[in-house]
Amino acid sequence: MFNRVKNLARYFTLNLLLSPLKFIKQQQIPLNPMTDSFKCRKNCGACCIAPSISSAMPGMPNGKPAGVACYNLDENFQCKLFGQATRPKVCSHLKPCFEMCGTNRNEAFNYLTQLEQLTSN
């Protein structure tokens, strides 16, 4: 009995730490409306600046290095390729969430910069 409780506790702890939104959705627990419909922050663009992108895209045939603003960002730090077939798949698959975006632009930059450093060769 103790081992079963211990295993359940480990399961819940890991799921809550590693993927809280996924866990909550699986359990059918209602989400905070802001979290469930998280939108890109205006005038941010951290996800289009901090990480490197290896795929070719309009204006950047060799991709882009980390820390360099994407050529396709407009003056409001919004993607000009959003919803278009020419948008890199990595960008299309990146979804805004609280863990990545934080509460402000600086938190988003810090998170994405650390993620880039952890995943680069």
Contacts in CASP RR format, 6 or more apart in sequence:
PFRMAT RR
TARGET T0000
AUTHOR 0000-0000-0000
METHOD contacts of the structure
MODEL  1
MFNRVKNLARYFTLNLLLSPLKFIKQQQIPLNPMTDSFKCRKNCGACCIA
PSISSAMPGMPNGKPAGVACYNLDENFQCKLFGQATRPKVCSHLKPCFEM
CGTNRNEAFNYLTQLEQLTSN
12 23 0 8 1.000
15 22 0 8 1.000
15 23 0 8 1.000
16 23 0 8 1.000
20 99 0 8 1.000
21 31 0 8 1.000
21 35 0 8 1.000
21 97 0 8 1.000
21 99 0 8 1.000
24 31 0 8 1.000
25 31 0 8 1.000
35 97 0 8 1.000
35 98 0 8 1.000
38 95 0 8 1.000
38 96 0 8 1.000
38 97 0 8 1.000
38 98 0 8 1.000
38 101 0 8 1.000
39 96 0 8 1.000
40 78 0 8 1.000
40 96 0 8 1.000
40 101 0 8 1.000
41 96 0 8 1.000
41 101 0 8 1.000
41 104 0 8 1.000
41 105 0 8 1.000
41 108 0 8 1.000
42 76 0 8 1.000
42 77 0 8 1.000
42 78 0 8 1.000
43 76 0 8 1.000
43 77 0 8 1.000
43 105 0 8 1.000
44 77 0 8 1.000
44 101 0 8 1.000
44 105 0 8 1.000
44 108 0 8 1.000
45 73 0 8 1.000
45 77 0 8 1.000
45 78 0 8 1.000
45 105 0 8 1.000
45 108 0 8 1.000
46 101 0 8 1.000
46 105 0 8 1.000
46 108 0 8 1.000
46 109 0 8 1.000
46 112 0 8 1.000
47 91 0 8 1.000
47 94 0 8 1.000
47 96 0 8 1.000
47 100 0 8 1.000
47 108 0 8 1.000
47 112 0 8 1.000
48 69 0 8 1.000
48 70 0 8 1.000
48 72 0 8 1.000
48 73 0 8 1.000
48 77 0 8 1.000
48 79 0 8 1.000
48 91 0 8 1.000
49 67 0 8 1.000
49 68 0 8 1.000
49 69 0 8 1.000
49 70 0 8 1.000
49 73 0 8 1.000
49 109 0 8 1.000
50 66 0 8 1.000
50 67 0 8 1.000
50 108 0 8 1.000
50 109 0 8 1.000
50 112 0 8 1.000
50 113 0 8 1.000
50 116 0 8 1.000
51 66 0 8 1.000
51 67 0 8 1.000
51 112 0 8 1.000
51 115 0 8 1.000
51 116 0 8 1.000
52 63 0 8 1.000
52 64 0 8 1.000
52 65 0 8 1.000
52 66 0 8 1.000
52 67 0 8 1.000
52 116 0 8 1.000
52 120 0 8 1.000
53 60 0 8 1.000
53 63 0 8 1.000
53 64 0 8 1.000
53 70 0 8 1.000
53 88 0 8 1.000
53 90 0 8 1.000
53 91 0 8 1.000
54 63 0 8 1.000
54 90 0 8 1.000
55 63 0 8 1.000
55 88 0 8 1.000
55 89 0 8 1.000
55 90 0 8 1.000
56 62 0 8 1.000
56 63 0 8 1.000
56 88 0 8 1.000
57 63 0 8 1.000
57 64 0 8 1.000
57 70 0 8 1.000
57 71 0 8 1.000
57 72 0 8 1.000
57 81 0 8 1.000
57 86 0 8 1.000
57 87 0 8 1.000
57 88 0 8 1.000
58 71 0 8 1.000
58 72 0 8 1.000
58 81 0 8 1.000
58 86 0 8 1.000
59 71 0 8 1.000
59 72 0 8 1.000
60 70 0 8 1.000
60 71 0 8 1.000
60 72 0 8 1.000
63 88 0 8 1.000
64 70 0 8 1.000
64 71 0 8 1.000
66 113 0 8 1.000
66 116 0 8 1.000
66 120 0 8 1.000
67 113 0 8 1.000
70 79 0 8 1.000
72 79 0 8 1.000
72 80 0 8 1.000
72 81 0 8 1.000
73 79 0 8 1.000
73 80 0 8 1.000
74 80 0 8 1.000
79 87 0 8 1.000
79 91 0 8 1.000
81 87 0 8 1.000
81 91 0 8 1.000
83 92 0 8 1.000
99 111 0 8 1.000
100 108 0 8 1.000
100 111 0 8 1.000
100 112 0 8 1.000
101 107 0 8 1.000
101 108 0 8 1.000
101 111 0 8 1.000
102 108 0 8 1.000
102 111 0 8 1.000
END
